Structures are given as structure tokens and as C-alpha cells.
């Protein structure tokens, strides 16, 4: 288990003010909405190992308390979706859910990201839209 998630596919927004993330970029599992969604698929012992590995690769000011990460992951598990602001990128927001790896042979995370003000303003609608789209794509799947 690594400590970063790789961006595989990006659909760019046509809006003038948007978030630019490129395919191939990596987001830290210990400090991003996509990371919280992916971590939620692991038990707390595995998360501890992932966070310790991440902490060895970054300066102290980029590390976050394990208890805080575990608390955020617990919220993701309860809600079925990860929502994060200013985590990986400043002034950005993201809403992310995962699909069951039993169906796809690996964990696939799907998310919506953009400027914080736009994601925050539309958060509940975007959560509903994302979860509904995932249910249509993979009926019977439980997202995290």
C-alpha cells in the first residue's frame, strides 16, 4: 500500500475559474479528500502504517496527527463520501467516493473538485449527484 493516489483521468471544467489537476499527478492519502476516501477502505491499523510511511517522506509541517486523520476517515465511512477543503491544494474543495474493489479488482475513486467557493456552495447537491451517478454506474455498490 502506497501513501499517494495517482490521478488517472481528468475532465476539465469549461468555467473561467476552475481547478486544474493533471493526469499523472499524485495526491497524498494522508492529506487529501481522495486520500480520506481511499483510506476509508482500510482498517485503522493499515491507515496507521500508511500515515507513518507518508510522514517519513514529508517535512514535519506537512504531517497531520493520526487521530485527526482517523476521525476524518470515520466521518467518510459514516457518510459514504469524503468532502475536503484546502487539503491537497489551497482554495480547493473536493467530494470523493470509491467503488467496491471486489467488482473492479482495485479501489477506484471518483470525485468532483473545484474552487472552494463553488464546491462549498453546492456541497449537498454535489454529494447527491456523485452518489447517484455511482449507483447508476455500479448498481448495488456501496461507496465509501
N, C-alpha and C positions, 0 to 999 in steps of 0.2 A: 504494500500500500504506500503510495507516494504522498507527498504533502502539498501537491498542487493539482489543480484541474486545468486541462487544456481546452481552449475554445476551438471547437471543430467547425462550426458553421455560424455565420452572422448574416442577418438580414438588416441592412442599414435603413434607417428612417429617412423619409423624404423631407422631414421638417427641418427648418433652418437651424434651430437649436436642438441638437441631438447629442447622443453619446456615441463616441467612436471606439469600438473594440474590434481588433483584427483577429481573423482566424490564425490560430497558432499561438496566441498569447496565453499566458498561464495566470490563473488566479489562485492565491493561497487558500488552502482548505481552512486554515485557522483564522482567516481574516477576510471573509467574503460571504455574500449571500449564497452563491453557488456552493461554496465550501460547507456552509452550515447544512444545506440540503443534502449534500453528499455524505457528510459526517453522520447525519441522522440515520443513515442506513447501517451504521456500525454500532457496536455496543460501546459503553463508556471506556472499557479497558483499551479497546482498539483506538478510540479517539485520543486517549492519553498518549499512546505510542506515536500517533500521527503528529500531535501537537509538540511532543518532545523532539521529534525529528525536525519539524519546522523550526522550532526555537533554536536548534543548533545551526541553522543556516541564515538567520537574520540577526541584525543588531538588537540589543535589549529594548530599544524604544519601539520596535515593531512587534514585540511579543505581547500576548494578552493572557490574563490569568485563566488557567484551565477551568476553574469554577464558572467563570463568566461564559466561556465557550460552551460548557456542558449545559448551563442554564438556557442559552440561546437554542441549542440543539433540542432540548426538552420542549421548548416552545414550538419549534419546527415540527417535531413529532406529533404534538397535540393538534396543531393547526393544519398539518398536511402540506404546508408550503413555507418556504423561507423568504422573509422580507428583510432587506437590509439597506441602510443608508450610510454613505460616507465610509464604507468599509474598505473595499479594494481601491476604489477611485474616489477622490474628493468631489463633492457636489453631485454625486450619482446615487441612484437608487436601483434596486433590482428585486424582482419577485421570481423565485425559482422553485420548481418541483422536480421530483425524479420519478422515473418509471421503474417498475419492478425488474430487477436483473434476471429473475427466473424466466422471463419472457424474452429478453433481449441479450442474454449472455453477459451483459455488463450493465453497470448503472448508467443510465442516460439522464442527464439533467437538461431541462428545458426552462428557459427564463425570458423575462421581459426586463429590459434595462433602459435607463434614460436619465435625463437630468432629474435631480432630486425633486424639484418643484413639481414636475409633471407626474412622476410616479407617485409621490405623496398625495397629490390632489386626487388621483384616480385609483388609489390603492385597492379599495374594496372591489371596485368594478374589475380591475385588472386581475385580482386574485380569482374572482369568479370566472372570468373569461379564460384564464390559463387552465384552471382545474376542469372546466367544461370541455375545453379543447383536448386535454389529455384523456378525458373519459371517452370522447369520440374516437380518438386515435387508438386507444388501447382499452376497450371496454373491460370492466372488471378489475382493472389495475388499481392498486392503492398507491397513490403518490405520497411522497414524503418531501 
